Amino acid sequence: MTRILIIEDNATNLTLMTYLVDKFGYSSLTAMNGEDGLDVATREVPDLIICDLHMPKVNGWEFADRIKGDPTLKSIPLIAVTAFAMVGDRERVLAAGFDGYIAKPIEPETFVASVEAFLPAELRAVRSTEPRPVEAAKPTTIVHDKNGATVLVVDDLAANRDLIRYILDGAGYTVVIASSVAEGLIAAARVVPDAVITDTHMMPRSGFDLIKSMKADPYLKSVPIILTSASGNYGASEASGLEHGAANFLAHPIKSEVLLPMISACLNKEPQS
């Protein structure tokens, strides 16, 4: 099986890219900094490398220089992942030794196809159809009594929204997306969701504000809300979330085996009056 090394220091981005690569028929290897990435590349000699540019210890520029200077590794396709959008950035990335680059935020619908463009035909995963939105495996232990339950996802980061959406889509849920508290409240008023997943730290209004507004609305107050957070201070965020009325708390990186049972538990719990 074709192996792809993903080097990214942002846990959410790493989880999303790994999830997509694995679900499209590839085997992923991961590292969260350039130094560890060099170790994995040297040890495993992957078929392709995806590398963030801004990382601790060894950044993407130095990583590319060292990979392309290694006789054993220099022929491996190397793709930069970058939020750059300035004139000349593409030329700078290619001059550093990268074979191409993919812009952030990651677009799940096109990410794998963009990666495959740098693989020889014989190393591309064989599929009966063209790449389509990935389907998360539905754990056999998950049972809920609301087929097609609607889940509202409120998060100001596209990568977070996309990852949660694909996990829930694959498990049979209907997903509504909002990128702010204001959008989330409008969406909830239009179609009352069966559950809500919202990020804690959003601007200008936070996940706590969303909970407060929903709990004050007689039509929305019984909807279970799961708070998510990428903050290192998980204990304080969880305590504050539960105090505000959240049904549960989920720390990043988000994983399907944690999220799906949590949603199921919320849906199967009798609502509070």
N, C-alpha and C positions, 0 to 999 in steps of 0.2 A: 504494500500500500504506500502511495506517495506521502511523504512526511513533510510538513510545513512547520518551520520554527517561527513563532510569534514572540517578539520582544517588545514589551509595552509596560510602562510603570504605573499606568492608571488601571486599577483593578476592574472597573466597569468596562472599559474599552477592551481589555484583555479577555474578559469573560465573553463579551459579545463576539469578538473575532474568532475565538476558540470554538464557541458554540456553532457559528456559521460554517467554519472549516470542517468540523467534525460531522455536522449534519449533511454536508454535501459530499461525503465519501472520502475525506482525507484524514490522515492521522496527524494530530497537532502536538507540537512540542512547545513549551513556553518558558519564558524568563522575564523577570520584572526589572532588569537593569542590563546595561551593555556588557558588564563584566561577566555576569552569569550567562548571558547570551553567547559570548565568545566560548565559554566552557562547553555549553551544550552543542554549539556548532562544531567545535573541534572533536568532541566525543561522538556525536551522532551523525555528522555530515548529512544534513537534511537535503531535500530536493529543492527547496525554496525557502527564503527567509523574508519575513515581514518585520520591519524595524522602525520603531518610533525614533524621532530625531532628538527629542529633549528628554534625556534619562540621566539618572545619577550614576556615579562612578565612571562609566564609559558612555559618552553620548553617541548618537547615531552617526555623526561625522567621523569620529575616531573608529567606531565599529566598522564602518564601510572601508576605511583606509586599511585596517588590519585584516579584514576578510579578503579584500582584493589583493593584498600583499602576500597571502598564504597560497602556495601552489596547489594545495589540496582543496581549498575552499573557494578560490577566486572565480571558478566557473559557475558557482551556484547563483541562480537569479536572486537579486537583492532588491526588495521593494521598500521604499521609504513611506511611512505614514506621517503626514504633516498637516498642520492647520494653516500653513503658509498660503497666502493668496496674493502675493505681490508680483509685479512684473520682474521676470528674471529668476524667480525661485525655482522653476522647473529646470532651467539651465544649470543653476547652482547645484541642485540635487544630482543631476546626471553627471556633472563634472566631478562630483565627490566620489563617484564609483557606483552609484545606484543605477539599476537598470530601468527604474520607473518609480512613480510615486502615486499614492492614493490620498486624496484630501480628506481631512476630518471636517465635520463629523462623519463617521462611517455610515454609508447607505446600505442597509442589509439586503435590499433587493438587487443590488448590482455588485456588492463587494466580492463575492466568490468569482463571478464572471471576470471581474477586473484582475483578480489574482491569477486565474487560469490562463489569461492572455500571455503570461510570462513563463508558462510551463510548456515543454514539448508535448506534442499531441499524445505520445505514448504514456505520459505520466498523468494525464487528465483523468479524473474519475469518470467511469462509464455510467451514464444515466439514460433511461429510456426517453426522457424529454429534456428540454432546456431547463436550466436552473429556475426554480420557482421558490416562493417564500418557504422557508424551512418549517417543518412541523416538529414540535417538541414531542418527545415520547410521552405518552400518557401512562403514569404509573398505575399498575393494577390495583394498588391499595387505595387509590383515590375514588371515593364515591360521594356524589352529591345529588340532592334530589331536585335540582333545578337545571334541567337540560338547556344548554344555551344561555345560561345565566349571563347577565350583562355586568361587566366590570369596568369602572371608570378609572383610568390611569392619568394622574396629574403629576407632571414632572417638567421642569424647565430645561432638562438636558435630553437631546434627541436620542443619544445612545441608550440612556436608561429606558426611555419610552419604548424604543424599538425592541430591546431585549425582553422586556416584560410582555409586550404585545405578542411576540412570536412564541413565547412560552405558553401564554394563555390561549392564543389561537389554536395551537396544536393540541390543547387539552379540551377543545370544544366550547370555549367561552366566546361570547360576543364582547369585543373590546372597543371602548370609546376613549379617544385620546384628547388630552388638553395640556397645554404648555404653561398654564398659569392658574392661580386660584380663581381669578375672575372667569376665565374660560371654563374651568371645572364646574363652577357654580351654575353657569349658564347651561352647560351640558346636562348636569344633574337635574335641573329644573325641566328640561325638555323631555328627558327619559330617565325616570328615577332608576338608578343602577341597583343591582343586588349587592354590590360591594364596591369599595373605593380603595385604590392604592395611591398614596401620595407621598412625594418627597418632603422631608422635613424642612430643608434649607432651600427656599426659593425666594426670589425677590420680585416685586416689592412686598408680597404677602407670603407667609410661610404655610407649611402644612398644618401648623397649629391654628392658624387663622381659618383654614378650610374647615377643620373640625368644629371650631367654634360656630361658624356660620351654619354648617349643616345641622348641628345639634340644636340650633335656635329655630330651625325650620320644621314645622310639624310634619311635613311630608318627607323630610330627609333624615330626621333625627334617629330613626331606627336602623339606618343603613350602616353596616359595619365598615370601619375604616382601618386600613393597615398603613402604618407610617414606615417609610424607608429612610435610611440615612447612610451617607458615606463618611460621616464624621467619626473621628477616632474616639470621641467621648460617647460611646454607645450607651453606657449605663445611664447617664444623665438624660440623653435624648429619649430613651425608652421610658424612663420614669415620668418624664414630663409629658410624653405622648399619652401614656395610659392615664395620667391624671386629667388630661384634657378630654378623655373619652375614646381614645383609639382602642380598637379591638385587639390589636397586636402590633408588634414592631419587628421590622426586618432590616438587618444590616447588609450593606454591600460588601462583597460582590453578590448579586442576586443569583441564586441557583434554583433550577426547576424543582429539585427534590425537596427544597425547603418552602418555596413559594406555593406550590400546588396544594400540599397538605394544609397550609395555613389558610388559603382561600376556601378550601373544602370545609374546614372547621368553622369558618365564619358563616358560610351558607347554611350549614346544618344546625347552627345554634339558634335557639329560639330568640327572636328579637325582643329587646327590652322596651317596655312601654314608657 
